[in-house]
Amino acid sequence: QPVIEFLTSQPEVLAMSDDIHALISRWIPHFANNSRSYLTVAVGCTGGHHRSVFVAERLYRQLAEQFGQLQLLHRDLS
């Protein structure tokens, strides 16, 4: 929770996440219209345990609300 609170208070982190969300949500309908069955989105950072997890979780919630069923996998988070 402290990491979430810290990252939520950082305008740059939220702006980056919002930009990624806008890009993905704009193009998902085009992929679907071209019979694409899946889209992989990868988010990374130097450590892979804080910011990237926060952004991936945030994007997952936003996109699932818009488009329905999604799968979220954290490669480096045990």
Residue pairs with C-beta under 8 A, 6 or more apart in sequence:
3 50
3 54
4 54
7 13
7 50
7 51
7 54
8 14
13 51
13 54
13 55
16 55
17 54
17 55
17 58
17 59
20 41
20 43
20 55
20 59
21 58
21 59
21 62
21 63
24 39
24 41
24 59
24 63
25 62
25 63
25 66
25 67
28 39
28 63
28 66
28 67
31 39
41 59
43 52
43 55
43 56
43 59
44 52
45 51
45 52
48 75
48 76
48 77
49 76
49 77
53 74
53 77
56 72
56 74
57 72
60 70
60 72
63 70
64 70
